[in-house]
Amino acid sequence: MAGDSRVDAQRESPSLSDPVVAPASSVIGGPVGRHAVVGRQKYLTPIRVLFGLALIGLALGWFGKAGCLQQRPVDPASSSASRTAQGGLDLDWRNQRQFFALCYSDVIALYGNEHLDTASFPYRTYWFEKDSSGVQVKRYMEYPVLTGMFMYGAAKVTDWWQTGHEKWGLPSALSAVMFFNFVALGLALFWLVTIWATGRTARTRVWAPWLAALSPLVIVHVFTNFDAIPIAMVALAMLAWTRFEDSDDARPGWTPVLAGVAIGLGASSSWYPLLFFVAIGVLCARNGRIAGFVAAAVGAVLAWAAVNVAVLLAYPTGWSEFIRYGLARSAESDSLFGVVRDLGGFTWNTAVLNGLSLFLLVLAVVGVVAVAILAPKPPSLAQLMFLLVAAYLLTNKVWSPQYSLWLVPLAVLAIPRTRLLISWMVIDALIWIPRMSQYLDTDRMWLTPQWFTLAVLIRTGMVIALCVVVVWDVLGLDARRLRQWVPDGGQLSLRRG
């Protein structure tokens, strides 16, 4: 007998339970044996395998953007040279290559647009540009502080690297290209944190994040913008809160504080992490552990203040640009408000649009809270967070393509239905094709705007279907109970057995 007698009898094996993985496992020898000893592997642990899968997805994501990192010779003094021109080279974005090759990334564009190429402090630096009405407006960094400082740090590293290239011959490329690579390295680390935290949160379903690691949405969008930062913070908060829920100690301890700290950091990079407090508020109300909610709130406030207060006091106008810019934005075509505008042929009033979006969000949040309260047993944190984040996206006036990444780690925890998740992820990722077509010149468009609108409606329908599945599970519904509702004389009646 082996000296190590440990057995992980609780771990779920996808090769036995997952309808997609089980047949696929026949390629490598079939499902794990019924009497196999699980849990003693020293090196190829589930988390390490998930890291390997995540690195494959991240590598594919980088290669998907590589087409926009190509360089071409150009005269820096010519009219064709952009802000990225340097040393007789410029990015090869001729003939709208960034859209035609589906490799566009905000990271590359923002290096010049946000004046990061000067390596000056973001919230102090400003510039003038024309708004949609042609009026000159004073602009600052449009991102929250944590994201802005991450961008600033990557810009400084790029500046130092280029200095090393000039002095010591370090291999290099255009500053915009090096900036993208440094940002991609940082975002990859944030995504690995997400996979790790999601795997730990899944408990016995430790393999659940494999679908997040290889998600088509990750391959297309992990390097499109900076959304991997708040996603990682939410994943860490969920892990810490799960540890708090698992503890029997009546005192809150440090885990809810750590969850709050993660949310405070997440709120310093995006708005949606704040929905975490709605989710844990419902759970704490049901189990009576209000002290945990208070501890998390204190941690969030302290973390948010540590990141934001100094910039807020020193550069209040620059700090508030994120809020001003968000309120001033019109409905984008990716959102339901944009679809209504495009189909109805009218223009939204910005104030009315903001008010309606907020009203619908509050209404949706109240609905999610009602479902959680009426549920026969407390829902999981992942289920509530998925419903809340989906509600935020469905009622928001902006649904940038990379926003769908927010749902990926939540979905693999909340919805154990592989085929359904794959279908949604593929459809959502494919929206990138008609989305890029909208930026092409009219004579180059491969799809008309109507195709994009149709794709958005299909994606919306898929997300709503996922929400219905989660609500179904939370309320404990089953097909046999619904069959009690049958037609009777032209009306529906409830037959009780």
Steps between C-alpha positions, in 0.01 A plus 500: 500500500615852425605707796276787385141387555329831420206487258299796370167321480298822469659644187275497196653333194391663171593186305218326687245777547546754220308409179763676289818391677395138552475408128809710420702309762484189282772658284749468787387170648154562637359625832686467827458155656234451763759379749774745402666684788451875453681775685856374535651644183810692601561711191204494259248633750169635365601862556828454312321331212253790494795741488633310199164522323474869589845566352386336176197729490713805580754409231222470243366834621838667449540352150152626418622856565843450342377615159464850642859501629656489153731788406570681173755756384373857496638849497422645847458843342241384244128548538449123512701465820297466820587567863645149513763575232852456631842463340365476147241235597131511571222251570372342184137596535464597136170430326330456839698186568415508871134441417535291186736255676279489813805581714396840639586565864424808707833443674694596187277794411495641853878522520486806276143612557541525878845661459669211678779525244625803691518294824345793688268451797151421361265699723716809487549489123227642278442573135232649278287320247168549326191324631218359285355849453833645387566697820852505645502330840773449757573130544678291762559130552155340467572193712468450878812540710611138535475439127655838424794433727548158344514669159737762634725232648511313169583828322787568741636147454480554125692825534770333712524208257546733204774680692667163555463431128679824412776460759558127525336353192204325660281344228206729436234623260276803474407641839131430431585135432711468814227671702248243375733214588559625853128557550426153360746347747328676791150411379609137456607490864164646607322233295707222658396637839139476382542137398669413829238673715211357297641148532533539876150647527355206307595262785425146377441631146863608480510419127214741422731788391638297207226652288597850615866429428427401139196723444469654152418827676839493672681427176329793327477758780745442785737754339234724343485722808587492870202301632717218635580726798151534655421140403795378708394717793146359495637144479721561805209653691282200425773262617546690828125517562462130427761426764300718742179308419678170560621601844296420810643788702231751597756779479565635150880471514722627218348322200204741451740792544721355227192458280416865558856609423482314167167668417640839598784444255258371239280808540813706433512350152130453409152554640362148481694345795280707734215260420684257728351681799148441375574128474661460841238729655228254401704203622580667832134590549405135452765350727515781756876563464471876465839552666664349193327753274615787721857371501500471121360852462771641727770320303359629172488861618856488630637340183311740274621798703860379493493496120285804426525768770846634411410540131156640587648771723789589269317485164123502560413587140718224359370251756136573414554467124395134515164600648451795263590295196268217601203731552563683172520187284213422269351156448738270313372261237606200713237584763125451492458878511716522188288233329180691583657820368620339178173321432285798598710757315519758780762646734495448874512800730802433722328600825193288422723211397700513824185515711330216314809281518532555875128436556510171308814393686337566837191312385712202389699499825176501701385203292820308571472575872138380497602174333776451758261560790227271359744217427438192717870495594763773479643535148873491444700820478592414141134467401409838648805671352426359156142626510605843628781550249279378216233747613759777498602418143145459372388836641817697425525744211846365418585135449849503356593157358758431771241558774373147438821377663351610832252213479744221407640399844157555658326286238725196542424503873129578478397292196635142487375447144796480265317492166292805589805696617701411190211608276474836674875563501538419130206723402622785720855475365380496137333840550851641459476434123196720423619747766827560315312522172318809629828693517599427141439742216166441330654342192700257716228380735446126477181518709230764517401660835185287503712188543667654800163587654385141444817368665445726803141376536615138481768565762242673721266205464778260600586700813133519597475122449796452734326719758183292469703184562658652812162618633360153428776344710475758780124450538540122490261457208477175307312376198264284703381797703442709187296218343241565770402809301283356222228645273150449637205644314712763329652623827801399709435332832726344760437131556635382827585136530 
